[in-house]
Amino acid sequence: MKEKIICLFKQETVLCVAFALAIVSMLFVHPDKEYIGYVDFRTLAILFCLMSVMAGLQKSGVFQYVARELLGRVHKAWQLVLILVLLCFFSSMLVTNDVALITFVPFTLIALGMIGPEGKRQLVIPVVVLQTIAANLGSMLTPIGNPQNLYLYGRAGLSLGDFFKLMLPYAAAALLLASAWSLIAARACRGPVQVTFPGKAKLSGNKVHLAVYTALFVLALFTVARVIPYGIMLGVTAIALLLTDRSIFGRVDYSLLLTFIGFFLFIGNIGRLPAFSHVLQQIVSGHEILVGVAASQVISNVPAALLLSGFTEDLSALIIGVNLGGLGTLIASMASLISYKLIAREESQRKGAYFRYFTVANVCFLVILLVLTLIF
């Protein structure tokens, strides 16, 4: 039993912490009818629907198909690196940063293996690090790019236009930085490159299912924009999956949904304790960007967004803080761990080199973008 608990904590550390905090807070505010008001059901419903749709599109092979079509036209190292990095940057805006990395990092390892062992050795670490940074930064431009954006966007009551306007300067700067660094990194590999996949690129999933997932994604966008009630979106998604592919239900990250619930309970209870709430408001208020960045380095940006959102009225500044906070340490964004685990499995002897490159690159990006906050 003890071993199972330890294993669960290692696998779902953030979830366990969220519910530990919730349980402790219950000692001060006993469960009552107000608890139900803590939970943001809209965020949970949309998040579930988006995760289901992304799992379906990924299973259909849409992203791999696009990547193969693009790489089939590559003849130079800088083209290869730029395409691999920008695939993560732009796709993360729509499919979330973690899905982008789960999809394209394994694909990248295969693609780089096709240019020869020396070329792969020179490029694999910088490319995967840049893909990770690109996914974390590209995702900040849209409310559906990552879980904290979806939650804060709904809580702040921003319009889509307001959200884009808020994050566009940072996303544009991130795009320029990622592109420039990619071109510099590509210089390590000299000579022509050719990536040739066996067989013709094609979609692996059922075309009817693909059409359903596409329609559900469009429906999700309208729901995020508050055109369609989230209850309708949830019902339509559940029915569509039951009729097409029930296995998608097993691909949803339920631990993330439960983590949200745990933090909702904790934040709700703390908000009813004036002494604690006042202290936290003093710490966060007026310093949302820096506190958001700092908290993200320790507990990652999704929990940081959930925790800090209850103690500030300037949610726009917090959105900037927790998005930039995805840079920095390896756990600043949980999506970064996806790339690290894949590299550790593929290049086990170079984990240290990856970690060093990752840290240096992340700190550089973070410092530059933080300086931009003084301008914008």
N, C-alpha and C positions, 0 to 999 in steps of 0.2 A: 504494500500500500504506500509506504514511504517513498519507494522508488518511483511509483506511478505519479505521485504528487511532484517530485523533483523533476521528472521528465516533462510533466505538463507545464511547470513553471518555466523550464528552459525553452519549450516550444512556443508557449503563449505568454511570455513575460508581461507584455503590456496589458493583455486581458486580465491576468491575475492581479496586477497592480491596480487596475481600474476597479475591480470588484473588491479588493482589499480596502481601498479608500472609501468605496461606497458603504461597506459594512461598518467601518469605523465611524463614518459620519452618521450612521443609523443609531449609534449609541447616544448621540447628542440630539438627534431629531428622529423620534420614533416614527415608523411607517404610519401614514394616514392617507386620506383621500387626495391630498395635494400632490402625492408622489406621481400620480398619473400625468400631472401637468408638467413634470420635469422633462419628459421624453419628447423629443422632436420627431414625431412620427413621419412628417413629410420628408425629412432628410433620410431617415431609415428606409422608407419606401422607395425613394428615388435611387438611393445607393444600391439597394437590392436589385432593382430593375436594371440599372446600368451594369452591375457586375454580371448579371445573367446574360444580358445582350452581348457584352464583350466576350464572355466565355463562348457563346454561340458563334460569334464572328471569328474568334480565334480557332475554334474547332473546324470551321469551314475553310480555313486556310487562306483567308482574304489577305492578311498582312504579309504572309510569306510569298504569295503570288505577286503582290506589288513590288516587294523587295527584289525578287528574282527578275522581274521585268526591267527594273532600273539597273541592276548590276550587270545585266546582259550587254549593256552599252558602255561598260567601263573599260578603259585602256591605260589609264594612268593611276598612280597611287593616290594622288590628291583627290581624284574623282571618287575612288573607292572609299576613302576615309570620310570625305564630305557627305556622301550619300548615306553611309552607315550611321553617322552621327545625326544628320538632319532627319533621317527617318524617325529616330527616337524623339527628336525635338518636336516635329510637327504632329506625329501620330499621338503623342502623349496629351495633346490638347483635347483630343476626342476620345481616346481609349484609356486614359489614365496613365500615370507614370509607371506603375508596377506592371501593367499589361504590356506596355511598350517594351520594357526591359525583359520580361519573361519571353516575349516573342522574338525580339531582335538580337539579344545577346547570344543565345544559342545559334541563331542563324549566322551571326557575325563570326563565331568561332569556326563554323563550317566554311564560310566564304574565305576567311583568311587562310585556312588550311589549304585552299586550292591555289594560292599564289606561291606555295613552297614554304619549307620549314624556316628558312632565314627571314623571309618577308613576314611570316606570322610572328616570329620571335620579336621582330622590331616593332610591329604595329599592335599586337594584341592588347598590351597593357594600356597604352595611350588611347586607343580606340574605345575600349570598353569603359575606361574612366570617363572619357568625353561623352559617350552614350549615356552614362548614368547621370552626369551633370546636365546634359541636354534634356533628358526625360524629366528631371526634377524642375528644370527651369521652363521648358516649353509648356508643361502642365499648368503653370501658374497663370497663364493668360485666360483660361476659361473656367467657369464654375464647375464643370464636370471633369477637369483635368486631374483632380485629386480629391480625396475625401474631405480634407479641411476646407477647401474652397467651396465645396457643395454646401457644407454646414454653415460657414460664415456668410456666404452669399445669401442664403435663406434667412439667417438671423438678422443680417444687416438691412434686409429689405431693399437691396440694390437692384436696379434694372440691369439687363445684360449690357446695355450701352455704358452705364456707369462703371460696371465691373471691368469691361475692356479698356475703358479710358484710364482707370486706376492702374492697371497692370501692364498696359501696352509699352510704356517707356522702359520698364525693366525687362520685359520679354524681348523688345527690340535690341536693347543693349546686350542681353544674353546671347541672342542670335549672332550678333557681330563678333562677340568674344569667342563663342564656340566655333564659328567658322574660321576665324583667324588662327586659333589654336590648332584646329584640325589641319589647316594648310601647313603650319609649321611642323606638326607631328608627322605628316606624310613625307616630309623631306628625308626621314630616316630610311625610307625604302626607295631606292633609285632603280630606274629602268622601267620598262612597260610591265603592266600586270594584266592578267586575263582571268576572269571568273566564269567558268563554264559548268553549268549544272547538267546532270544527266537527264535527258528527256525534256519535253516542252513544259513550260510553266502552266499549271492549271489548278483550278479550285478543287480541293479535296472533299468538300462537303456536299450535301444535297442542295440543289439549286432552290428548291421550294423553301427549305429551312433558311437558306441565305436571304431569300426575299422577306421571310418573316422577321429575321433578326434586323434587317435593314429598316423595315417598317417600324419595328419596336424602338429602334434607335431614334428615328425621326420623332416618334411619339414621345420619347423621353426628353428630347430637346424642347418640345412644346411644353412639357410638364415643368421642366427647369425654368422656362420663361414665364411660367404661371398662366399659360393659356389653357391648359388641361388640368383638372384636379388630380392630385397624386393618387387618390383612391381609385380612380378610373384606370390610370396607368398601371397600378399594381394589379388590379383585377385582370386587365387585358393581357398583361405579361404572363401572369400565372396560368391563365387559360391557354394562351398560345404555346407555352412551353409544355403543358400537359398534353396538348394535341400533336405537337411536333417532336420534341426530344426531351423526355423527362430526365435524362442523364445530366442536363445542364444544371438542375437543382443541386446536384452533388459537387459542382464546380464553384459554387458561390462561397465567398469567404465569410462564413457566419461568425467567426471569431472577431472580425472587425465590427460587425453589427453589434455583437454583445459588448465589445469594448466601448462603443459609443454609449450604450445603455448604462454601463457601469459609471462612466464619467458624467452622464446626465444626472444620475442619482446623487453622485458626490457633489457636483456643482449646485444642484438644487438644494441640498441640505446645508451646504456651507453658506449659501445665500440667505438662509433663514437664521444664521448665527451672526448678529450684527458685529461682534468683536472681530471675528475672523474675516468677515467680508470687508470691513473697513480697512484692516491692515493690508489685505490683498489689493484692494482698490488703490491704496496709496502707493503700493509698489508698482502696479501696472499703469495706472492712469498717467498719461503724458509721456510715457516711455514705452509705448506698445511695440514699436519696431525693435528696439534693442532687447527688451525683455522677451519678445517673441523669438528673436534669434537665439538668445542665450538659453532659454528654456528648451528650445528644439535640440540644442547640442547634447542635452542630457537625457531627455525623454522622448525625442523625435517630434516632428512638427504637427502630426495629427493630434496626439494627446495634449501638446502645448496649446493648440488652438482651442480644444474643448475646455481645458482648464482655465485659460486666461479670458475666454470670451464672456464669462459671467461677471467679470470685475472691471470692465471698461465700457465706455460708450462710444469710443472711437474705434469701431470695428474695421474701418477701412485701413487704418494704420496697422492693426493687428494682422489683417490679411497680408499686407506687405511683409511684416515681420516674420510670420511663420512660413511664408513662401521662400523668402531669402534664407530663413533658418534651415531649410532643407539642405543647404550647403554646409560644409564644415566637417563634423565628425562622421564616422561611418554609420552611426545610428541617428543622425540628424533627420534623415528621411529613411523610413523602413524599406523603401524601394531600393535603396543603395545596397542593402544586404543581399538582394537577389543577384546582382552582378557579382558581388564578392563571393557568394557561395558557388556560382557557376565557374568563376576563375579558379577558386580553390580546388574545385574538382578537376578542371581541365589543366591547370598550370600549378599544381600543388607546391612545386619547389620555388615558385616566384610570388607566393602570397605576400611576403615582406616587401618586395619591389612594388607590387600593386598597391599595397597600403600606403607606402611612402608617396608614390605618384598621385594617388587619390587625394591624400591629405594636402599636398602642396597645391594641386590644381584647384581643389575646393576652396582653400583659404584665399587663393588669388582671386577667384571669381567672387567670393563673398566680400572681400575687402573692396573690390572695384564697384560692386553693386551697392554696397552700403554707402560708399562715397556719393553715388548717384542720388541716394535718398536726401542728401543735403541740398542737391540741385532741384529735385522735383518736389 
